[in-house]
Amino acid sequence: MTAAVAACAENQAPSESGGDGATPSVAVNFGVGVDPAYSPIYLADQEKLFQANGLDVTVTQFQEGTGGLDAILAKQGQITASTESSLLNRATRGDIKGLAVFSQSPSFIKLVARSGIADVAGIKKYGVVPGTVNEYATNKVLDSKGISRDSVEFVNASPAEMPALLQRGDVDGYIMWEPWPSRGVANGGKVLLTSGDIGYVYNLVIGVDGAWYEANKETAKKVVQTIGQACEQLTKDPAKAGTVTEKAIKVPAAEAQTLLEGVQCQVRDFTDDDLKRYAEIAQFQQDSKIVTQKADPSAVMVKGNV
């Protein structure tokens, strides 16, 4: 799938517009990835929920969820959606904050192995997307099975490359978010476990440029509220997730709806348990030399935006 990356103006910090119904004075570029998990943002965009709430939001698709975070670091975006792992990673490089969780699931991230491999012990070459939740989840798989990182090989690639690498035998397996596990199965692979089996329930988080947030808190909160409204619609009518995903990224509606089974779409504030788990992720990133200085989740995740 090709990311449609639009040109964006530099981050601005204008004053907030007036009350409801006022012409929006704050233009927002909202970066998202290209998988069904971003369906509430796709819905809010396609059904003009942002506009209905007095927001001037442009949704920009990137091949990976980290693309929106990188746009913020480059001062070409204001808000994004990504896994908590990716956000913590990028928060060590610049002023990025998390505003709320909007999606979580123990089963959306799956470990798929190539044909002929029946268990985790048989995986000697892992496909890895450096700095993403995939790398963290790979480590969780190894730890859960008592396998040393030094005893396996890591092959760096993009998510879209993984199914073909699996089919060719260039990697033995990878643990990834949908639709890439299902693509691997279509290429002859087999799902061995889900992230919930290794004690990890992933979160998708709404992230924001920290300085922009300080100058535009009301706009940021309205964006969070709008995603909450989209989640409410998807919870009431799950078929909508398939429809908006197909339009946004060309994944067939029925397939997208199936892939999202078990995913809870609900905007909520961060909990103490969240912050504890995020601290574990941040520590892993430092221990694995993914970052030189770990992020502080209690400082990065800002409560009170829901």
MISEBA-812832 format. One record per residue: x, y, z of N, C-alpha, C, O, CB in turn; residue in one letter. Coordinates in pm, whole numbers, plus 50000, padded with zeros to 5 digits. Glycine has a CB too. Layout:
BEGIN
XYZXYZXYZXYZXYZA...
***
This chain:
BEGIN
500844988150000500005000050000500875012350000501895012850070499055000150121M500515022249924501325034149909500825044950003499635047950006501305039149766T501725050650078501355061450170501135074250091501935077650004502435063450279A500065081050122499805093850058500295104650151499585108750243498295095650024A501495109250128502125118750218501955132850162502535136250059503615115450240V501175140750230500895154150181501905164150235502485162250342499475158450220A502105174750158502975185550205502245193150314501055195950302503395195150089A502965196450422502325202650537503065215350576504275216450559502275193050655C502305224950627502935237150675503635234550806503325224850876501905248350691A504585243150841505275241650968504295243251082503255249751068506425251650981E504655237251199503825238851317503675253651349504625261451343504435231251437N502465257051383502185270751424501655270451567501215259951614501175277651328Q501695281551633501135282451767500235294751776500485303751857502265283151874A499175295351691498285306751691497365306151811497235295751875497475307351561P496715317251841495765317251952494545309351912494245307751794495385331651992S493835304452013492635296351987491545305051925491465317051950492125289852117E490705298651842489575305751784488515307651890488655302652002489005298151661S487465314651857486405317651951485565305551985486035294251974485535328351897G484325307752026483465297052072483015288151960483465289451846482275302652142G482105278851993481615269151896481045276451775480325286451789480555259951959D481365271351657480855277251535481765287651474481555291951361479535283351560G482795291751550483745301551496484585295151387484785282951385484655307151609A485075303351295485935298251190487235293251251487905300851321486205309051083T487615280951228488835275651290490055283651247490245286251128489015260751254P490885287551345492105295051312493335286251324494445290651295492245307251404S493145273751366494265264651387494165252951290493265244551301494295259551534V495085252451194495125241251101495905229851163497005231751215495755245550965A495325217851157495925206151220496225195551115495345191651038495005200451329V497475190851112497815179351029497875167151120498665166751214499175181450954N497045157251092496895145251175497495133451098496915128950999495385142651211F498645128551142499315117451075498865103951125498765101751245500795118751092G498585094851032498155081251068498895071050983499475074450880496625079751050V498865058551026499425047650948498395041950852497315047550835499945036651040G498745030650790497865024550691497495010450735497935000650674498515024450551V496695009450840496134996550877494784998850944494485010050985497094988750972D493974988350956492604990051005492484996051145491425001351180491914977051004P493544995351225493485000651361493225015751363492775021151464494784997651433A493505022451252493285036851245491875040251195491625051751158494325043351155Y490985030651194489645032651140488875044251204488115050951133488855020051155S489005046951335488255058451387488705071751329487895080851312488375058951537P490005072951297490465085351234489975085851090489575096451042492015086351240I490015074351021489475073950885488005078250885487575085950799489625059750825Y487245073150982485815076350989485615091251016484815097850949485135067951099L486335096651114486195110751149486495119751030485875130251012487105114351267A487455115550949487835123150831486765121950722486295132050669489185118350778D486385109650690485465107550579484055112750607483375117550516485395092750546Q483625111850731482265116250765482245130350822481245134750878481645106650863E483365137350808483465151550842483115154550988482515164851018482555159650751K483515145451078483275147951220484165159251271483755167051356483525135051302L485395160051219486275171051260485635184451226485575193551309487665169751192F485155185351104484545197851058483315201151142483085212751176484165196750909Q482525191051174481315193251254481645198651392480825205551454480525180351267A482845195651440483255200651572484095213351563484775217151659484045189851645N484055219951447484735232651432486235231551417486965240951450484445241151547G486705220051366488135217651353488565217851206487815213951118488505204251416L489775222551183490365222751048491485212251047492645215451072490925237251010D491115199851019492045188551029492265182250892491315179250820491515177951127V493525180350858493915172850739494545159750784495535159950858494885180950648T493995148550741494535135450776495545131150669495225130850550493405124850790V496755127950713497835123950622498255109750653498555106450768499045133650634T498295101250551498665087150570500155085050546500735090450451497845078250475Q500745077150634502135072950621502195057750620501315051150674503005078750736F503245052250559503375037750550503415031250689502945020050706504625034150472Q503985038350787504055033350923503505043951017503525055850986505505029450962E503025039451135502515048951234503555058751281503225069751326501955041551351G504835054851272505905063851314506045075851222506685085751258507215056351320T505455075151103505565086251009504985099151063505555109951044504885082750880G503845098151132503245109951191504085115751303504155127951320501865106651244G504735107051379505635111651485506845118851426507265129351476506105099751573L507385113351319508525119651254508135133151193508945142451190509105110551146D506885134151146506405146951093506365157451203506695169151180505005145351029A505965153351323505965162751436507385167251468507625179051489505315156251560I508315157851471509705161351499510275170851395511125179251424510565148751506L509785169351271510245178051162509445190951152509635198751059510165170651030A508555193351250507695205151251506815205951128506575216751074508535217651262K506345194251084505425193650969504105187151006503315183650918506075186050854Q503855185451133502605179551179502365183551322503285187851392502625164351165G501125182251365500755186051502500255174351586500585173251704499695196851498Q499465165651525498845154551598499065141651519499165141851397497325157151621I499135130551590499335117751525498695106651607498235108851719500835114951504T498675094751551498225082751622499285072051602499745069851490496805077851570A499665065351710500715055251701500625046151822499855048651914502115061851691S501425035551821501525027151940502245034852049503005044152023502245013851908T502005030652173502675037052285504195035252276504945044152316502165031352418E504635023852222506065021252209506725031152115507775036752148506295007052160S506125033452000506705042751903506715056951958507675064451937505915042351771S505655060752029505585074252084506685076352189507335086752191504205076752145L506885066452277507925067552378509305068652314510155076252361507875055652474L509515060952207510785061552135511025075652083512085081452109510805051452020N510075081152010510265094251948510275105452052510845116152026509165096751845R509665103352167509645113752271511045116152328511265126352394508695109752383A511975106852303513355109152348514115118152251515235122352280514085095652363T513505121152136514185129252034513625143352023514225151951959514075122351900R512475145752085511865158852074510665159952166510355150752242511455161751931G509985171352158508865174352247507575168252194506805174852124508705189552265D507345155552228506125148552188505415143752313506035138152404506445136452093I504095145952318503295141752433502195132152388501775132452272502685154052504K501735123752479500585115252455499365121352523499465126152636500835100852506G498205121252454497015127752508495965117952559495235120952654496395136452403L495865106152496494835096452537495035083452461495645083252354493415102052511A494535072752517494465059752449493165059452370492125063852419494545047752550V493205054152246491945052952173491675038852122490595036152069491945062552056F492635029852136492425016152089493335006752166494475010252198492675015051936S492834994752195493664984852261493144970852228491964968852200493674987152415Q494064961252230493694947552198494804937952237495984941152223493374946152049S494434925952287495434915552312495664906552191496504897552196495014907252430P494914908852082494964899351971495254905551835495404898251737493674891951963S495334918751825495564925251696496994923251648497254923151527495244940151705F497924921651741499334918951709499574904051722499294898151826500304927051803I500094897751615500234883251611501644879251565502294886451488499184877051518K502084867751614503334861951567503024851651461502314841851487504144855551685L503544853751340503334844451230504684838551191505674845751180502654851451108V504714825351169505944818451130505754812350992504624809550951506314807351234A506854810450921506774805050786506414790250789506484783650893508104807050712R506024785150674505624771150660506734761950710507904763950679505284767950514S506344751850787507304742150837507784744850979508434736251038508474741650748G507464756551034507854759851171506624758851260505634765951239508494774051180I506684749951358505504746951439505494754151574504434755251636505414732251461A506654759051620506694765951749507754776751750508574777751658506944756051862D507724784851854508624796451862510084792251859510924799351802508334804351989V510394780951918511794776351923512384774651783513604775151766511894763251999A511534772651683512024770451547512334783251472512874782851361511024762651470G511994794751531512254807551464513664812251497513984815151612511204818351508I514504812851395515894817151413516134831051354517094837751392516844807051349K515284835351262515424848551201514104856251213513094852151156515854847251051K514124867151289512934875251312512934887751225513954894751216512824879151459Y511814890551163511654903251093511374914151195510504912651281510524902450989G512134925251186512024935851286511914949551217512644952451122513234935551382V511004957751268510904971751229511494979751345510814981751446509394976151196V512744984251334513434990351448512665001951510512125010451440514794995151406P512645002151643512055013251715510545013051727509955022451779512455025651651G509895002451679508445001551685508014991251789508834984651851507864997951547T506684990151805506144980251898506504966051855506554956951937504614981751908V506764964351726507194951251677508484946751744508614935051782507384951651525N509414955951760510694952351824510484948951972511074939552024511714963751810E509644956852037509344954052178508644940552193509004932652281508464965152238Y507654937852107506904925352114507804913352083507644902652142505714925652017A508754915251991509704904451961510484900852086510684889052115510674908651847T510934910952159511664908452283510784901252385511264892552457512174921652341N509504904952391508574898352484508424883552449508344874952537507194905252481K508384880552318508294866552275509514858852323509374847952380508174865752120V510694864352300511934857452339511994855552491512334844652538513164865452292L511654865952566511684864852712510714854352763511014846752854511354878352775D509514854052701508494844652748508884830152725508414821152795507174847452678S509764827852627510194814252594511614811252643512154800552617510114812052443K512204820852714513544818752767514614817852659515594810552675513584806452849G514424825152550515364824952437516224837452440515694848552452514594823852301I517514836152430518434847352430518364854952297518244848852191519864842552457S518424868152304518464876252183519704873052099519694874151977518434891252218R520774869152166522014866252095521944853252014522794850651929523164865352194D520924845052040520824832251972519984832851845519854822851774520244821952066S519414844651816518584846151696519104857851614519884866051663517094848151732V518654858651489519054869351398517874878651375516724874251367519564863651263E518164891551365517114901451339517324907351200518404912151167517124912651447F516264906951120516314912050983515444924650977514224923850993515824901250879V516054936050954515314948750950514594950450817515174948650710516264960450975N513324953950826512514956150706511274964150744510984966050862512114942550638A510544968850644509294975950669508174965750688508324954250647508954985750552S507054969650751505944960250768505474954050638505214942050632504784967250835P505364962050533504844957150405505744946650340505284938750257504654968650310A507024946550377507954936850320507904923250389508364913350333509354942250326E507354922750509507444910650590506814898150526507434887550528506804913150721M505594899150471504994887050414505844880650304505974868350299503614890250358P506414888950216507254883450108508544877550164509004867150116507584894450005A509134884050264510344878750327510064865150391510894856050387510884888750432L508894864050450508484851450514508344840450409508814829250429507164853250592L507684843750299507444833850194508754828950133508884817150099506554839850085Q509714837950119511004834150059511934827250158512944821350119511694846450004R511594827950286512454821950386513554831250434514464827050505513054809550333G513474843950394514464853750441514284856750589515234860550657514364866750360D513064855150639512804855350784511984842950816511254837750732512054868650828V512114838450941511334826850986510014831051049509074823151055512144818551085D509954843351095508734848051159508824862751195509894868751192508444839851282G507684868351229507624882251277506344883951357505344877351330507684892451158Y506394892751456505204895951536504794910151501505544919651527505474894351690I503614911551443503244924251380501754926851397500974917751425503624924251231M501384939451381499984943351381499364939751246500054938651145499834958351410W498034937951248497324935151124497354947251030497404958651076495874931151155E497334944950897496994932350829498194923350796498034913450725496274935450703P499394926550847500594919450803500654904850850501184896550776501804926650851W500164901350968500104886951000499204879250904499564868350858499614885051143P498034884850874497124878050781497724876950642497474867150571495794885350775S498504886850601499194886150472500224874750474500424867750375499874899650438R500874873150590501834862250604501174848650598501704839350538502604863550733G500004847450659499244834950654498834831950510498884820450467498004835650745V498434842350437498064840550296499234835650213499054829650107497524853650238A500464838350261501674833850192502194820650247503354817150225502754844450201N501344813550319501724800350367502154799650512502504788850560502794795250284G502144810850582502564811150721501484806350817500364803050776502994824950759G501834806150946500914801451049501054810351172502174813351215501174786551084K499924814551230499954822551352500244813351471499534803551494498604830051373V501294816751545501684808651660501144814151791500854806451883503194807651669L500994827251801500464833251924500074847651898500414853351794501494832352038L499364853551994499024867851989499774874952101500334868452190497484870152003T499794888152098500514895552201499944892952340500664893352439500484910452171S498634890352346498024887352475498574874752538498604873352660496534886152460G499024865452455499594852952505500924855152576501354846852656499774843052391D501584866352546502864869352611502724881252707503714887552745503954872252505I501474884052744501224894352846501274908652799501554917652878502194892752953G501004910852672501064924552621499764928252550499394922052450502244926152526Y499084938352601497904944152537498344957652480498594967152554496684945752639V498424958352347498944970652287497954982152304496744979952312499244968452139Y498484994352309497675006552309498005014752186499175015752147497905014852439N497005020552124497215031152027496915044252098495905045652167496315029251899L497805053852079497765066252155497695078352061498345078551957498995067352246V496905088152098496885100852027498055109152079498135112152198495515108452046I498985112751989500155120352026500115134351968499345137051876501405113251981G500945143252023500875157251983502235163952001503035159952086499795164652063V502475174151920503645182651940503455190052073502445196952092503845192751819D504405188552164504245193952299504075209052303503195214152373505415190252382G504905216352229504815230952229503495235452167502855244752216506005237152154A503105228852058501835232251994500665229752090499725237652097501645224051864W500745218752163499695215352259499535226252364498415230252397499995202052327Y500635231152417500565241452521499865253952470499195260752548501975244952570E499995257052342499365268952285497955266252232497215275752203500215274352174A497575253452218496295250052152495575238652224495105229252161496555246052006N495495239552356494935228552434493475225652400493075214052393495055231652581K492695236052378491275233852349491085226852215490245217952202490515247152348E491875230752115491805223951987492205209352002491545200551947492715230851884T493285206752076493745193052097492665184652165492435173152127495045192852181A492025190252265490975182852336489785180152245489135169652257490515190652460K489485189552155488385187252060488715175951964487845168151926488085200151981K489985174951925490395163851839490205150651913489675141051856491885165451795V490635150052039490465137952119488975134552131488585122952117491085139752260V488155144652158486715142552170486125136952041485255128252044486015155652208Q486595142051928486085137551799486425122951773485585115351723486655146251686T487635118851808488005104751793487145096151885486795084951850489515102651825I486815101452002485905094252092484535092052030483945081352044485755101752223G484025102251961482745101051892482815090551781481885082751762482305114551834Q483945090451710484125080551603484145066451662483555057251605485425083251525A484825064751774484865051451839483475046951882483135035251871485815051751960C482685056251931481315052951971480515047851851479745038351863480625065152035E480685054451736479995049951615480435035951573479615027651535480225059851501Q481745033551580482275020551538481855009451634481644998051592483795021051528L481725012651760481285002651858479824998751832479464987151845481445008052001T479015008651797477605006051768477404998951634476484990951618476815019151769K478285001951538478154996451403479534992151352480164999551277477515006851306D480024980251394481374975751355481604975151205482744976151159481634962151413P480544973451126480704972750981481264985750924481894985750818479374969450915A481034996850994481545009650948483075009750942483675016150856481055020951039K483695002451035485165001951037485684996150907486685000950852485674993651157A485014985950857485414980050731485214989450614486054990350525484664967250707G484094996450615483765005450505484765016950494485265019850386482355011150523T485065023350608485965034850603487405030550577488165037850514485885042750734V487775018650626489125013650602489335010450455490385013650398489395001250687T488345004150394488445000950251488635013650168489435013950075487194993250203E487895023950202488005036550128489365043150150489925049150059486875046150169K489895041950273491135048850307492375041750256493295048250205491235050450456A492415028350269493665021250238493475008950149494395001050131494345017050366I492255007450094491974997049994492034982750050492134973249972492944998249881K491974981050181491804967750238490304964450229489494972550275492324966950389V489924953050172488494949850159487744951250291488244947250396488334935750105P486554956850284485774959850404485574947750494485744948650616484434965550366A485204936450435484954924450515486224919950586486184915750701484404913150426A487354920750516488624916750576488984926050691489404921550797489734916650471E488834939150668489174948850773488324946750897488824947451009488984963050721A487034944150877486154941850991486574929451069486554929351192484694940550944Q486954918950997487424906551063488714909151141488864904351253487644895350958T489624916651082490904919351148490724927351276491544926351368491824926951053L489654935251284489424943651401488644936751512488364942751616488704956151360L488274924151490487574916951597488484915751718489644911751706487134902851548E487964919051834488774918651955489474931651987490124932852091489784907851944G489344941651898489944954851922488904963751990487784965051941490444961251787V489284969652102488394978752174488694993052131489764998352160488554977152327Q487744999252065487885013152022487175021852124485945022652125487305015451877C487945028352210487385036852314488445047052358489565043252394486895028452436Q488095059452355489015069752401488965070352553487885071652612488655083652338V490105069552616490175069852762491475076352807492425077752730490055055652821R491495080152934492685086052992493685075153028493345063353032492325094453116D494895079153053495935069653095495705065353239495315073453323497345075853079F495955052653267495825047353402497205044953462498215045453392494995034253402T497225042253592498495039053658499095026253599500305025153584498295037453810D498225016653567498715004153505499345006953369500365001053334497564994053490D498735016053292499315019953163500725025253184501665020853117498435030653093D500865034653276502165041153297503215031153345504385032353309502025052553400L502795021553424503725011153469504225002853350505414999953339503055001953574K503294999153261503664991353142504524999753047505484994652988502404986353069R504185012453033504965021252946506395022652998507345023552921504295034952935Y506535022953132507865023953191508705011553157509915012553136507765025653345A508044999953152508734987653114509214988352969510314984152936507814975353134E508354993852883508724995452742509905005052729510855002452655507525000552660I509835016252801510915026152795512235020252843513295023052788510555038552879A512165011952947513375005652998513944995952896515154995352876513084998453131Q513064988352831513514979252725514214986852614515254982452564512324971352668F513664998252576514265005952467515665010852503516555011252418513375017952432Q515855014452630517195018552672518145006652684519295007352639517115025952805Q517654995852744518494983952761518944978252627520054973052614517744973252840D518064979352528518374973952395519124983952307519394981352190517094969552326S519444995652366520175006252294519405011652174519985016852079521525000952248K518075010152180517215016452080517255031552100517215039252004515755011052088I517325035752228517475049752265518625050952364518965041152431516145055552325V519215062652372520315064452468519785068152606520385064652707521285075252418T518675075352609518055079452736516585076052730515875080652641518265094652764Q516115067952824514715063552819513745075052847514075084552918514485052352919K512555073852790511505083652813510895081552951510925070553005510425082652704A510335092153007509625091653135508125092153105507595102853079510045103453230D507435080653109506015080453073505165090253152504215095753098505475066753090P505485092553279504675101553361504775115953313503885124053338505105100653508S505875119153242506045132553185505545133253041505065143752997507505136653191A505655122152969505255121952828503755121052812503185127752725505925110352755V503095112952893501645110952882500915121052968501115121453090501245096552922M500075129152906499395140052975497955136053004497155134052912499445153052891V497625134953131496265131253168495325143553162495765155053161496255125153311K494025140653157493025151153163492555156753030491955167453026493555162153242G492805149452919492365154352788491115147352738490645150152627493475152552687N490575138452818489375130852777488145136852843487035131952822489505115652813V
***
